[in-house]
Every structure is written in C-alpha cells, then in structure tokens.
Amino acid sequence: MGERRLGNVWITGASSGIGESFARLIDGVADNVAISARAGQKLDAMQRDGDTLISFPLDVANESAVTATVRAIENRFGGVDLAVLGAGVWQPMPAAAMDLSQMRRAMDINYFGVVNAVNAVLPGMKARGGGHIVIVASVAGYRGLPTSAAYGPTKAALIHLAETLAIELSGCGIDVTLVNPGFVDTPMVKVNHYNMPGLMSTDDAAKKMLAGIMKRKEAVFFPLVFTSLIRLSNILPHRFYYWAVRRVTGAGKRR
C-alpha cells in the first residue's frame, strides 16, 4: 500500500456490503476508523471485534445528525483525513409501478446522505489544508436501466457531484475519488432475479477500492470488463442503446 498512511477514516454504510468489508480491511492499518450506519448493534459488534473500529451510529439522511457525528469524530480523533461515503439503498422499481415515497427515500439516503456528509467534513478538511473524499456511486448512474427508476438517478447525481467536487476542491488540497462498482454480492442484490455479469465479492470490491484510494485515483471502476462496457455505452445512439437493453433484458415488451 505504499508509504501513504490513511490517518483517521470515516466510513458510512459500514455495517454491511462493501462498507463493512472495507472497514475490516483497513482495521489496524488506519490510525482510527469511525464506522457509521443505522445498524448500531452491528457496528458495536464490529467495534468489539476490531482493533481501530469505533462505532458512530447514524442515519445519513438526517442532516443535523450527520453534522453532529462528524463533529464528535473530529473532537475524538482530531479530524477526518479520509471520508468513504457508501451508505445506500436499492429496491427494484418498474417504471409502470412508480412509488414516490420509495424514490424520495432513495434520493434522501443515496444522494443527500452523501451531500450531508460532504458538507460536514469539508470545513475541517479545508482548515487543515487537505483530505480525501471517496464517493461510492455505481455504473448504474451512466445510463437508464430497467427497474432502476428509483436507484439509477441517485447514482447519476453522485457521479456528477463527485466530478464537480474533484474539479473545484483540488485547489484546497482535497482529493476526490469516484468509485463506480458493477454488481457486487451485497445484501442489496439478493432481490435481483436476473443474471449479474461480473458479480464480485465484497472483499474483492473493498480491495479494488482501497488500491485506488491509496493511489489517489480520480475514479475507480470494477470489475473492469463489465464496467468498461457500461461506460462505453454512453457513446451509443439512444435508439440503438434502448434496442440493445430491451433485447437483453426483455424489458419494454407489451403485456
């Protein structure tokens, strides 16, 4: 992992999936690892099992709670050097059965949860003249996909946010890394009843993410082949892209 030290790390969405695997991967490597999620009991268990893991239960959709949590972490450890923002929810939603409450919940957690966190850590990072923000989005944010009416737009917003922050914050000494996974074997994807090409374990995903963070990469994608194909789909004309996705998934058939 080179000469870089991770310092004080804060991870949201740390109780399961990539967040949990990442927390366990850097436990003992970072100076301190603040772990946040709504599942307080799970976080407490992780803290008992870990060497440097400290539980800070949190609902990232609650702006004031996010700010208070970051201040508590800063007071305890002296600052947040690396913020890994990965809290998220996924629930398939066909466009013909839109659930506005579910769509608002996805935006509140997936997008505004990250916005709340960035807003809370930025003042301290600016004051110290450096820091690293990692935003976990998804290749689902690049183009529309079936049953992703609630999820995809939140990830598209995160991609745009990360790119904007990366451009503007470099002058403050703050690195921004955009992480765009493909299919990762997390509890969220258990509801998927279709083939998931390139499905990765959370441990492998965490290792890929850490490797990119250590190199201060602007963007990290995995698995490489599948995510590259999705990114390349951006250059396809809309008509051909829609035809290809309908053909592969069976979406859009008359019922």
ChimeraX attribute file (.defattr): number of C-alpha atoms within 10 A of each C-alpha:
attribute: neighborCount
match mode: 1-to-1
recipient: residues
	/A:1	11
	/A:2	7
	/A:3	6
	/A:4	9
	/A:5	12
	/A:6	18
	/A:7	17
	/A:8	21
	/A:9	25
	/A:10	27
	/A:11	23
	/A:12	27
	/A:13	25
	/A:14	30
	/A:15	26
	/A:16	19
	/A:17	21
	/A:18	26
	/A:19	27
	/A:20	23
	/A:21	20
	/A:22	23
	/A:23	28
	/A:24	22
	/A:25	15
	/A:26	20
	/A:27	19
	/A:28	14
	/A:29	15
	/A:30	18
	/A:31	16
	/A:32	23
	/A:33	30
	/A:34	25
	/A:35	28
	/A:36	28
	/A:37	25
	/A:38	17
	/A:39	16
	/A:40	16
	/A:41	13
	/A:42	17
	/A:43	24
	/A:44	18
	/A:45	13
	/A:46	21
	/A:47	20
	/A:48	13
	/A:49	12
	/A:50	15
	/A:51	17
	/A:52	22
	/A:53	26
	/A:54	19
	/A:55	21
	/A:56	23
	/A:57	24
	/A:58	19
	/A:59	18
	/A:60	29
	/A:61	22
	/A:62	15
	/A:63	17
	/A:64	12
	/A:65	16
	/A:66	24
	/A:67	18
	/A:68	13
	/A:69	20
	/A:70	20
	/A:71	18
	/A:72	14
	/A:73	21
	/A:74	16
	/A:75	11
	/A:76	10
	/A:77	17
	/A:78	12
	/A:79	21
	/A:80	27
	/A:81	23
	/A:82	25
	/A:83	22
	/A:84	25
	/A:85	26
	/A:86	24
	/A:87	28
	/A:88	23
	/A:89	16
	/A:90	16
	/A:91	17
	/A:92	15
	/A:93	17
	/A:94	14
	/A:95	12
	/A:96	8
	/A:97	9
	/A:98	13
	/A:99	13
	/A:100	10
	/A:101	10
	/A:102	16
	/A:103	17
	/A:104	13
	/A:105	16
	/A:106	24
	/A:107	22
	/A:108	20
	/A:109	21
	/A:110	27
	/A:111	26
	/A:112	20
	/A:113	23
	/A:114	28
	/A:115	19
	/A:116	20
	/A:117	25
	/A:118	19
	/A:119	12
	/A:120	19
	/A:121	24
	/A:122	19
	/A:123	11
	/A:124	18
	/A:125	20
	/A:126	15
	/A:127	10
	/A:128	15
	/A:129	12
	/A:130	19
	/A:131	24
	/A:132	23
	/A:133	26
	/A:134	26
	/A:135	26
	/A:136	26
	/A:137	28
	/A:138	23
	/A:139	23
	/A:140	22
	/A:141	22
	/A:142	19
	/A:143	17
	/A:144	16
	/A:145	16
	/A:146	16
	/A:147	17
	/A:148	19
	/A:149	20
	/A:150	25
	/A:151	27
	/A:152	24
	/A:153	21
	/A:154	25
	/A:155	24
	/A:156	19
	/A:157	17
	/A:158	25
	/A:159	23
	/A:160	14
	/A:161	16
	/A:162	22
	/A:163	16
	/A:164	12
	/A:165	16
	/A:166	18
	/A:167	11
	/A:168	11
	/A:169	17
	/A:170	12
	/A:171	12
	/A:172	15
	/A:173	14
	/A:174	21
	/A:175	21
	/A:176	27
	/A:177	24
	/A:178	26
	/A:179	28
	/A:180	24
	/A:181	24
	/A:182	25
	/A:183	23
	/A:184	22
	/A:185	17
	/A:186	15
	/A:187	10
	/A:188	15
	/A:189	15
	/A:190	8
	/A:191	10
	/A:192	10
	/A:193	7
	/A:194	7
	/A:195	9
	/A:196	14
	/A:197	13
	/A:198	15
	/A:199	18
	/A:200	17
	/A:201	15
	/A:202	20
	/A:203	19
	/A:204	16
	/A:205	25
	/A:206	21
	/A:207	16
	/A:208	18
	/A:209	25
	/A:210	17
	/A:211	15
	/A:212	18
	/A:213	25
	/A:214	14
	/A:215	12
	/A:216	16
	/A:217	16
	/A:218	16
	/A:219	19
	/A:220	21
	/A:221	21
	/A:222	23
	/A:223	20
	/A:224	12
	/A:225	12
	/A:226	18
	/A:227	21
	/A:228	14
	/A:229	11
	/A:230	15
	/A:231	15
	/A:232	10
	/A:233	15
	/A:234	12
	/A:235	8
	/A:236	10
	/A:237	9
	/A:238	12
	/A:239	8
	/A:240	11
	/A:241	16
	/A:242	16
	/A:243	12
	/A:244	12
	/A:245	15
	/A:246	15
	/A:247	12
	/A:248	8
	/A:249	13
	/A:250	10
	/A:251	15
	/A:252	12
	/A:253	8
	/A:254	4
	/A:255	3
